[in-house]
Amino acid sequence: MGFLHEDYDVVIVGAGAGGGAMAWALAQENIKVLVLDAGPAYAPEVDFKLTTQHWEDSFPAKYKSPAVQFASHQPLKKQYKGLRSWNHLRGLLNTSNERISFGYHRVQGIGGSSLHYSAEAHRMNPHAMKMHSRFGVAADWPLTYEELEPFYAQAEEVMGVAGNSAHPPRSRWRSTPFPQKAHPLCAHSQILSRGFNQLGLNLEHNSLAILSTPTDGRPSCNYCGCCLKGCSRMDKGTVDLTYIKHAVATGFCTVVPNVSVKRIETGDKDKVTGVQLVHEGKEMHLRCDLLVVAGGAIETPRLLLASKSAQSPDGLCNESGQVGKNFMETLLWTSSCFYPQALGSYKGTAVDAICWDFNDPDAIPGVIGGCRFSTSVAESDLLGPRAYATRVVDGWGLDHKKKMRALFGSVLSVSGICESLPHEKSFVSLSIDKDESGMPLPVISSYLDEEAINRIAFMSDKCREVLSAAGGGEIFEEFSSYDIFSSTHVFGTCRMGNDRGRSVVNRFCQSHRWANLYLVDASVFPSSGGGESPSLTIQALAIRAAKHIINRSG
Amino acid sequence: MYRRRFLGLLCEAAVIAPLVFQIRTASASLDKVGVNSETLSAFLDVLIPKDETPSASELNTHTKIIAHGYRIENYIVLLQQGLAWLDRQSVTYFMKPYAALSTREQERVTYLASTPDAPSIVQLFFSRIKNDALFIYYTQPESWKGMIESPPQPYGYPDFQEIG
């Protein structure tokens, strides 16, 4: 507990994309930083299972996942029965008549959710950053793509992003080439690209924080497809192996795992003074000169709302009433089918190919908000014999075993992810139930309006068309956000903006009221984008916010 | 980032989910000591027989599924009821318990358990135990022959671009 007796210039809560990038950017400038995270540190070669018989297990969390309650039970409509999740062996995956939750999925720990992400490193579509002025929905970003672009470039360099510099994603101009050359497309993506091409669409190299060339003491990828299970090889650019490693190397950054911050304390003159934390079962107080919260779009509003006081009776930073509001989630469709030829479809990086053709917010006919499509064998976890035995191959006995060998590696899978827009019925609040430390649990309320359902319907149609055009056979499984809430990407619950009456932080991610408090995670996103993965944008925002802090202190 | 984990969770979620079903009154008279492991072993070998890879029992799937079942509410009762049903059908049709039947006879009784005509508890027994047995069996490298040679690391798949 030596960290309690040291003085730090900045305390960062959360060691994921935002907290890690912030720590790196500050430590580079000899600013003394303490990073706290509620989860443990991971040792990839020891903790991840890819060399063992249990390699098909999902990400091996080393802690009991904190509870998140789900409050919405939206009735499902018969007219949308074609949008239900199902598997040919199991039938409907949600057999009830209301929307259910499979959970909010994230990793708490040093590196955060980058430990289990697919390493997509996307820049926001600039057209999706002006949703309010263009379409009257969500809110405009209070900064432009042009302002963010240099920080994107920095983030890509630190993470080791591979991409096709000759054909960067549409609408995203670049000041520098990708730091790493793009990964070749795997066999599965080569086949899927035929389907996209048949429909006049483009399946391109995805930009990935996965090394294609050995760099920074890490090897290049060997294409095992298991990015989401924890990369034991360490070619995947996770926050612990990049930002945090280099921040600690400066000598100006201390990282302490297994510390839960349960309350932010404030003083006079609209200044944050410290935090209450729990470490090794003991409650403690830590003084802060400057506090950065980077807990994600669920934990950050939870902490702010739980920190209400006489000065902030509705929760910290909540003078606008926007903390916890504007919740946006992962809206997804996935279709998987058989393919009449062995492909080795389990090989390759997790999501090596992507279609941006419908990513602009007006690209889907009749609906506001765009989407992307990508290969999804790995994200559907169709990687090993266990998955095939229980989800793909029907029957039993000798016939089942023969089919296992015949069908293994012969599937196609494609996903769409679309814009999620704020709705008054979608928000994060506090439960009356509390965790072991006495902190109220977060409650997710999620609602899909007709526009959201129509976006999902568009993605379902297109995924099925692509599989068919690619020569795919019978579809055996589909997953939909229509009937099952299941999110990793969540956004918007501490929106940034110029109007302090309608937002929580300013364009530098600084609290409108508490000048020494910054929020750097996807909670500040005013809009979600049309399926872009948020990690790189979180990093860019954090580096930009760090520059603001450095300039202030300088 | 595991933004889209859900499908991957399906395998594991099904295996660890608690069982909710109507426990028949008759279950109170079932053997409290445990599960008829002979019937279970025979049943799993019908689901996963030996061919070029081992049978379920050769990889101890039956003992693993019992150990697994003790961690899940109602699981052992489901096993007991399902196996008792297999034995009753076997005696009814062939006048011998399930484990004493020929493979062909066992397959016929097993087929009865797999159909929608079977009692709902038996359908649940069949689908759940089959799923869990496959999950456990295919966790073992001896079962992977003809699909993959080893865990994906440390070698990865250098041939990932080749179709086939």
Interface residues (C-beta under 8 A of the other chain):
Chain A: K49 L50 T51 T52 Q53 H54 W55 E56 D57 S58 F59 N87 R90 L93 F102 H105 R106 V107 S113 S114 H116 Y117 S118 P184 L185 C186 A187 Q190 I191 C221 N222 Y223 C224 G225 C226 L228 S232 R233 T330 L332 T334 Q341 A342 L343 G344 Y346 K347 G348 S376 E379 S380 D381 L382 L383 G384 P385 R386 A387 Y388 A389 T390 R391 W396 G397 L398 H400 K401 K402 M404 R405 F408 G409 S415 I417 E477 F479 I484 S486 S487 T488 H489 S533 S535
Chain B: M1 Y2 R3 R4 R5 F6 L7 G8 L9 L10 C11 E12 A13 A14 V46 L47 I48 P49 D51 T53 E107 T110 S114 K130 N131 L134 F135 Y137 Y138 T139 Q140 P141 S143 W144 G146 M147 I148 P151 P152 Q153 P154 Y155 G156 Y157 P158 D159 F160 Q161 E162 I163 G164
